[in-house]
Amino acid sequence: MQATIEQLTRVQVLKSLEIPELERLQPQCSVKNYQRGEIIMHEGDRLPALLYTLIDGTLQIKKTASTGKETLVRTIYAGEIFAAPAVFGKGIAPATVSAQVDSQVLTVKREALLDTIRQNPDVALRILEVFNQRLQQLHDTVHGLVSERALVRLVRLIQYYAARYGTEARPEGELLKVKLSYYQMARSIGISYEECVRLLASLKPAIAYKRGGKILVRDWEAIEASASE
């Protein structure tokens, strides 16, 4: 179905556009609903020339090694773009994307996006900012896997999500706005589920992990000190 103007305003890379510009772009934008667990694209699929953006829900991006081991590469939250090769590369899905919860994906046709960029270069800058952030995160992850202890990688992961997506002030501390399961954190930093549970327990009482992936940070300085020891 065609995207609404309200849905287009949820796309982070389009935030610099005025309503008349969004109205011109709207006929070239579609929205599709996905149920929890449904596959949006499989690794290796040939993709149409579209910009993919999640506007509601949460997506998981996973890659499968030749050994069959599946690795969680990234979690995508509302407003973020994904599957960049569809617009800027050879159009082959680099990983499998699935809905972690019921989700909505908005797509923009490539030519319409390029026309918008020609009229408003800020859109291109926002897209480049997204890719720069992801490259930096990838660099930090690879560096951490090679040279840092698992506890340090875990702390840095929590700090990243707090800085990237924000926290909510609570009487007992700061609650991360995004939910991070043990599985998600373990896969992201290259450790086992059991080790992730153990490491988070070692950070108490500075951090409290609550059911559903909720992380409450009571003392940022204390967890930084733990990572620096």
N, C-alpha and C positions, 0 to 999 in steps of 0.2 A: 504494500500500500504506500501511497505517496506520503512523505514526511510532512509534518506540520512545521510552522515557523517556530513554535515553542520547542519542538524536538531539535530543530537546527541550532537553537541557542544553547543546547547542552553540549555541543561539540566544541572542545577546547580550542582547536586550531581555527575556528570560525568566529571566535569571540570579538574580533576587531571589526566585523561586518555590521553595517547598519541594516535596519529592517528592510528598506527597499532592495538592498543587495541580496539579502536572504530570500526575498520574494522572487528575484530573478533566478536564483539558484534552485529554488524549491521544486520546480517540475522535473529536475534531473536527480532528485533524491528519493530514495525508497527506504522503508522500514520493514523489518521482518522480525517476528517473534520466535524465540527458541525456548523450549522447555528444559528444565534441569536435566543435565546429562546428555543433551542432544549435541551432536557434532555439527559445528558450523563449517569446518573444512578439515580435510585430512592432509597430513604431510605428503607433499608430492602432487597434490591436485593442481590442475591448471585453473587459474583464476581469471575471471573477467576483469577488464580494465576499470576498476572501481577503487575509491577510497573507503576503507572499512572503519567504522567508529562504533564503539559501544556506548549507548545512551542510557541504558538501564540494566542493572544486574551486575554479574561478575563472570569473567571468562578465564579459563586456564589454558595456557599454551604449553604443550608438551612435545618432546622429541623422543624418538625411539632409536636406540643404538643398534648396531648390527648384531649385538648379542641378545637383543630383545628387551634390554633394560630401558624402562621409561623414565624420563627425567622431566620434572616440572621446571620449565624455563622462566616463565613469568606469569603473574596474575594481572589481568586487565580489569580496570575499574571504570565506572561510568564516565564518559567524556573523552576517553582515550582512543587513539587510533591504533590499528594493528594490521598485519598482513601487508606491509609496505610494498613488497615486490609486485603486488597487483597494479600499482600506479607507477612505481619508479624502477622496477626490475623486469625480470623475464616472465613474471606472472605465474610463478610456481610457488605454492604454499610451502614455506620453509619448515613448518611445524603443524601439528594437529591442534585445532582450537575447538574447545567444547564449553558449553554453558555450565558453570558451577551452580547457578541458581537460574530461575526463570529470567530471561534476558531479552533485550531489544537491540538489534544491530541496525544502524543507519548506513546506507551506502550512497556515495556521490559518484556520478559518471566522470571519468578521467578528463574528457574534453571540457566539461562544465567547470571542473576544479581548476584546470589550467586557465580558462577564461577569467575565472574569479581571481586567480593569482596575478594575471596580467593587469587587472584593474586595481587590485589591492595586494601589493607585495608583502604586506605584513603576514598574510596567511602562509606564504612560503617560509618566512622567518620562524613562525610558530612551529611549523612542521620540522624545520631543521633543529630547533631547540629540543623538540621531543627526541629526535634521533641522537642528538648530542648527549642528552641525559642518559639514554639507554646505553650508548657506547661507554660512557663513564662508569655506569653501574656494572657493565660487563667487565670492564678493565679492573674495577675494584674487586669483583667477584673472583676473577681469575687470579689476581694478585693474592687475594686472601686464601684461596685454596692452596696456593703454592707456599706461602710464607707465614700465614697467621694461624694461631690456635683456633680451634672450633668455637671456643667461648667468645673470642674477639669477633669472629665472623657473625655469630649470633647477635651480639650487641650492636654491631654495625648495621645488620639487617633491620633490627628494630628501630635504630636511629634513622635509617633511611626512610622507612615507611612513615615514621612520625613527622619527619621534615617534608616528605613528598605529599602526604595526604592530610596531615594535621592531626591534632588531638583535641579532646573535649575536656575542659576543666571539671574535675569532680572534687568533692570535699576531701577524699582520701588520696588524690593524685591526678594524673593525666591519663585519659583513656584514648588509645589509638582509634581513629575514625574507621580504619579498615580492620577487618578480622583476619587473623593469621592462625591457621591450624598448625598443630605439631607437624603434620605431614608436609604442609606447604613450606614451613621454615626449614625442616630437615632437608627436603629436596633442593631448596634454594642455595644451601650452603654446603652441600655434599656430605651430610652425616646421616646416621640412622635415626629412625623415629625414636628409639629408646634413648639414644644419646641426647637428642633434643629435649626430651622430657627431663632427663637428668640435669642438663645444663640450666634449663629454666628454673628448676627447683633450687639449684645452687645460687641463683640470683635473688632468692627470697631473703628478706622481705622487701627489697627494693623494687621488685616486679611481682605482680600477681597475675596468674593466668586463669581466666574464667571460662566456663563452659561456652562453647560456640566460637572459640577463637578470639575472645576479647582479652586484650592485654592492657593492664593498668600499671603505669609506671609511677611509683611513689617517690623515687629518689634517683634522678638522672645522674647526679654526681657519683652516687654509689655504684651504679652499673658501669660507668666509665672507669672508675677506679678498679673494678673487678677485671675489666678488659685490659687495663694497663699493667696489672701485676705481672 
